[in-house]
Amino acid sequence: MKTYIVTIPDKSENIFLKLFRKFHIKSKVLSDEDYENKMMYELIKESENSEDVSEEEVRKYFRKHGVEL
């Protein structure tokens, strides 16, 4: 099983939920906090597999994913 995170505009949410139900795709809506936690987990996981991560790289990663520090 694979997990995909999709950002859907509020006005299109119902359309996508109906589509997921039609194709029997399990969906879950993440709060902003859940999404930030997921991104932090990914960053920690990535840093464990590499040498050092600079503070600037961390800031770029968060900015890329819509989090302002």
Buried (B, 14 or more C-beta within 10 A) or exposed (E): EEEEEEEEEEEEEEEBBEEEEEEEEEEEEEEEEEBBEBBBEEBEEEEEEEEEEEEEEBEEBBEEBEBEE
